[in-house]
Amino acid sequence: MKRLKWPSWMPVDPYIVALLATVGVAALLPARGTAADVASGTSTAAVSFLFFLYGARLSTREALDGLKHWRLHATVLACTFLVFPVLGLAAKGLVPHVLTPALYSGFLFLTLVPSTIQSSIAFTSMARGNVPAAICAGSFSSLAGILLTPLLAAALLGSRGGGFSADSAVKIVLQLLVPFVAGQLLRRWVGGFLARHKKVLGYVDRASILLVVYTAFSAGMVQGIWSQVTPWRLLALLGVEAVLLTVMLTLTWYGAKRLGFGRGDRIAIQFAGSKKSLAAGLPMASVLFGAHASLAVLPLMLFHQMQLMVCAVIAKRRSRDPRDFDAEESAGAGVSGAPRAAATRTGAGTAPRSG
């Protein structure tokens, strides 16, 4: 039987469709009582296993080799964990007329989440940018986010996170960082197995996140918090997120140019520095927000789909740019020391994945 493929012209990521379907199931059939306890426990175990896989997949040698491109990685980290949160704090002025306090907490949380890995790499490759730099930048951001996201949330969200406290930061480190470190320590023995079964493990990743979404939105339905959201508020949230994405895409592109980076590096910085990871953010939100996680992750889910659609258009336009990439990259060589984009064009057709 011929395998069905998602139409290339369809702008919606099929995984987003699965996420929305999961939200629908949670709305119609929320887990209650004992079922809710089982779903919560299973979700916690799935999240820990997910971060164990992240740790086991990340090559320690590649991470150490990437440290020599510190200027590029420092730029991406600054965009992800400094500029984004500052813009999130600035949006507080929109409360309560544009955003409700609950939606604002979710919006601020999305600005604290690390960058993506898979989709940043795919878009950088499609745009003929510096793919090795995107790989390292996304990996460093995800690793730093395990520590920085809960710490920033403790400092900026406080009690607004639905009972969130410094104890929650400790909890998320234990549930996410410890499995990640265990994966790194065991990578020597399990890394080969994971490399041979990437496709199957990708399904495990996504199934784990769908379980987290179901648990979070089930709790939200039981608590009745969805009565706080109106269509107008959702439209307002989309508008605010569109402005946020536009600012970050513009800042990362022209800011990187001002810092002296070559074109290939600027592409990597733009895609890695302007995006937020749904895969990392959802598990963290489930730990940090508890029963309020459904509203907390809504801004992140919307922003994730928006960034995929917009970045896909940008990447395609960059790939058709008639200028001489090799000449421009040679002129900018030595600025960051990262491998040049010309060596990565063989992967220019890679399709973006949710990250």
C-alpha positions in Angstrom: 0.0 0.0 0.0 1.3 3.4 -0.9 2.1 5.5 2.1 0.1 8.7 2.4 2.1 11.9 2.8 1.1 15.3 4.1 0.6 17.7 1.2 3.6 19.9 0.7 1.4 22.9 0.0 -0.4 22.5 3.4 1.0 25.2 5.7 -0.2 23.4 8.9 2.2 21.0 10.5 0.4 17.6 10.8 1.7 17.4 14.4 -0.2 20.6 15.2 -3.3 18.9 13.9 -2.6 16.0 16.3 -2.1 18.4 19.1 -5.4 20.1 18.3 -7.2 16.8 18.1 -5.7 15.9 21.5 -7.1 19.1 22.9 -10.5 18.2 21.4 -10.4 14.7 23.1 -9.5 16.3 26.4 -12.4 18.7 26.1 -14.9 15.9 25.3 -13.4 13.2 27.5 -11.3 14.8 30.3 -9.6 12.4 32.7 -11.2 12.6 36.2 -10.5 11.0 39.5 -8.4 7.9 39.4 -8.0 8.2 35.6 -6.6 11.7 36.1 -4.1 10.4 38.7 -3.0 7.6 36.3 -2.7 10.1 33.4 -0.6 12.5 35.6 1.7 9.8 36.7 2.2 8.4 33.2 2.8 11.9 31.9 5.5 12.6 34.5 7.2 9.3 33.6 6.9 10.1 29.9 8.5 13.5 30.4 11.4 12.1 32.3 11.9 9.4 29.6 11.7 12.1 26.9 14.6 14.1 28.4 16.6 10.9 29.0 16.3 10.4 25.2 17.4 14.0 24.6 20.5 13.5 26.7 21.3 10.1 25.1 21.1 11.6 21.6 23.2 14.7 22.1 26.8 14.0 21.2 29.1 15.3 23.9 32.0 15.7 21.4 29.9 17.7 19.0 28.8 20.0 21.9 32.4 20.5 23.0 33.5 21.2 19.4 30.8 23.7 19.0 32.1 25.8 21.9 34.7 27.3 19.6 31.9 29.2 17.9 31.1 31.0 21.1 30.1 34.4 19.6 27.4 32.9 17.5 26.0 30.7 20.4 26.2 33.6 22.8 24.2 35.7 20.4 21.5 33.0 20.1 21.4 32.5 23.9 21.1 36.2 24.4 18.1 36.4 22.0 16.5 33.4 23.6 16.9 34.1 27.3 17.4 37.8 27.4 15.7 39.7 24.6 12.7 37.4 24.5 12.0 37.8 28.3 12.5 41.5 28.1 9.8 41.7 25.4 7.6 39.4 27.5 7.9 41.7 30.4 7.1 44.7 28.2 3.8 43.0 27.2 2.6 43.4 30.8 1.3 46.8 29.8 -1.3 44.9 27.7 -3.0 43.5 30.9 -5.9 43.5 31.4 -7.3 45.3 28.3 -5.7 43.1 25.7 -4.5 40.0 27.5 -6.0 38.4 30.6 -3.6 37.8 33.6 -3.7 34.0 32.8 -2.9 34.4 29.1 -0.2 36.9 30.0 1.4 34.3 32.3 1.4 31.9 29.4 2.8 34.5 27.0 5.6 35.4 29.4 6.3 31.7 29.9 6.7 31.2 26.1 9.4 33.9 26.1 11.4 31.9 28.6 11.4 28.6 26.7 14.6 27.4 24.9 15.0 27.5 21.1 14.1 24.6 18.8 16.6 22.1 17.4 15.0 20.2 14.5 13.1 23.0 12.8 15.9 25.5 13.2 18.3 23.0 11.5 15.7 22.3 8.7 15.0 26.0 8.0 18.7 26.9 8.1 19.5 24.1 5.7 16.6 25.1 3.4 17.9 28.7 3.3 21.5 27.6 2.6 22.8 28.8 6.0 25.3 27.5 8.4 23.7 24.2 9.4 26.5 23.0 11.9 26.1 26.3 13.7 22.3 25.8 13.9 22.8 22.3 15.3 25.1 23.5 18.0 23.1 26.6 18.8 19.8 24.6 19.1 21.5 22.0 21.3 23.1 24.5 23.6 19.8 26.4 23.9 17.9 23.3 24.9 20.5 22.3 27.4 20.7 25.7 28.9 16.9 25.9 29.0 16.7 23.0 31.4 18.3 25.2 34.0 17.5 28.7 32.8 13.8 28.3 32.0 12.7 27.3 35.5 15.0 29.8 37.2 13.7 32.6 35.0 10.1 31.5 35.6 10.8 31.5 39.4 12.1 35.1 39.1 9.5 36.5 36.7 6.3 34.5 37.1 6.3 33.9 40.9 2.9 32.9 42.3 1.2 33.8 39.0 2.1 30.4 37.6 -0.7 28.7 39.4 1.0 27.9 42.6 4.5 28.1 41.0 7.4 28.6 43.4 11.1 28.1 43.7 10.3 24.5 44.8 8.8 24.0 41.4 12.1 25.0 39.9 13.8 22.3 41.9 11.2 19.8 40.9 11.7 20.5 37.2 15.5 20.2 37.5 15.0 16.8 39.2 12.5 15.6 36.6 14.2 17.0 33.5 17.9 17.6 34.2 18.6 14.3 36.1 17.2 12.1 33.3 19.1 14.3 30.7 22.4 13.7 32.6 21.6 10.0 32.9 21.1 9.9 29.2 24.5 11.6 28.6 26.2 9.1 31.0 24.6 6.1 29.3 25.0 7.4 25.7 28.1 5.2 25.2 25.9 2.1 25.5 22.5 3.3 24.2 23.6 5.9 21.6 24.0 3.3 18.8 20.5 1.8 19.4 19.0 5.3 19.3 20.8 6.1 16.1 19.4 3.0 14.4 15.8 3.7 15.5 15.5 7.4 15.0 12.1 7.1 13.4 10.5 5.0 16.1 12.0 7.2 18.8 10.6 10.3 17.0 7.1 8.8 17.5 7.9 8.2 21.2 8.8 11.9 21.5 5.6 13.1 20.0 3.4 10.6 21.8 4.9 11.7 25.1 4.1 15.3 24.3 0.6 14.4 23.2 0.1 12.7 26.6 1.3 15.8 28.4 -1.1 18.0 26.4 -4.0 15.6 27.2 -3.2 15.6 30.9 -2.9 19.4 31.0 -6.0 20.2 29.1 -8.0 17.6 31.0 -7.1 19.3 34.2 -8.1 22.6 32.7 -11.5 21.3 31.7 -12.1 19.8 35.2 -11.1 23.1 36.8 -13.3 25.1 34.4 -10.5 27.6 33.5 -11.4 27.6 29.8 -14.4 29.8 30.6 -11.8 32.6 31.1 -10.9 32.6 27.3 -13.1 34.4 24.7 -12.6 34.5 20.9 -11.6 38.1 21.2 -8.9 37.3 23.7 -7.6 34.6 21.4 -7.4 37.0 18.5 -5.7 39.5 20.6 -3.2 36.9 21.7 -2.4 36.0 18.1 -1.9 39.6 17.2 0.6 40.1 20.1 2.4 37.0 19.2 2.6 38.1 15.5 4.3 41.3 16.7 6.7 39.4 18.9 7.7 37.1 16.1 8.2 40.0 13.7 10.4 41.9 16.2 12.6 38.8 16.8 13.0 37.9 13.2 14.0 41.5 12.3 16.3 41.9 15.3 18.1 38.6 14.8 18.7 39.2 11.0 19.8 42.8 11.1 21.4 42.6 14.6 23.6 39.7 13.5 24.7 41.8 10.5 25.6 44.7 12.8 27.7 42.3 14.9 29.7 41.3 11.8 28.4 37.8 11.1 28.5 36.4 7.6 25.3 35.5 5.7 25.4 31.8 6.6 25.8 32.6 10.3 23.0 35.3 10.1 20.6 32.7 8.8 21.4 30.3 11.6 21.1 33.1 14.2 17.8 34.2 12.8 16.1 30.8 12.8 17.7 29.6 16.1 17.3 32.9 17.9 13.7 33.7 17.0 12.0 30.4 17.7 10.7 28.6 20.7 10.5 24.9 21.4 7.1 23.3 21.8 8.8 19.9 22.6 10.7 21.4 25.6 8.1 23.9 26.7 5.1 21.6 27.1 6.8 19.2 29.6 8.2 22.1 31.5 4.8 23.8 31.7 3.2 20.6 33.0 5.6 20.6 35.9 5.6 24.3 36.6 1.9 25.1 36.2 0.1 22.0 37.3 -3.7 22.3 36.8 -3.2 25.7 35.1 -0.9 24.2 32.4 -3.5 24.2 29.7 -3.8 28.0 29.6 -0.1 28.3 30.1 0.8 26.3 27.0 -1.9 27.8 24.7 0.3 30.8 23.8 3.3 28.5 23.1 1.2 26.2 20.9 -0.1 29.1 18.8 3.4 30.8 18.6 4.9 27.4 17.5 2.6 27.0 14.6 3.0 30.7 13.6 6.8 30.5 13.6 6.7 27.4 11.4 4.6 29.0 8.8 6.4 32.3 8.7 9.9 30.8 8.8 9.0 28.4 6.0 8.3 31.3 3.8 11.5 33.1 4.8 13.6 30.0 4.3 12.2 29.5 0.8 12.9 33.1 -0.1 16.5 32.9 1.2 17.1 29.8 -0.8 16.2 31.6 -4.0 18.4 34.6 -3.3 20.5 35.2 -6.5 23.5 36.6 -4.7 26.8 34.7 -4.6 26.8 33.0 -1.2 30.3 31.6 -1.5 31.8 35.0 -2.2 29.9 36.7 0.6 30.7 33.9 3.1 34.4 34.0 2.1 34.5 37.7 2.7 32.9 37.2 6.2 35.1 34.1 7.1 36.8 34.2 10.4 34.1 36.3 12.1 32.6 33.4 14.1 34.9 30.6 13.0 31.9 28.4 12.2 31.8 26.0 9.2 30.6 27.7 6.0 27.1 27.3 4.6 28.4 26.1 1.3 29.3 22.8 2.9 25.7 22.2 3.9 23.8 22.6 0.7 23.2 18.9 0.3 20.5 19.1 3.0 18.7 22.1 1.6 15.6 20.2 0.9 15.1 19.0 4.5 11.5 19.3 5.6 11.0 21.2 8.9 9.8 19.2 12.0 8.2 20.3 15.1 10.8 21.1 17.8 
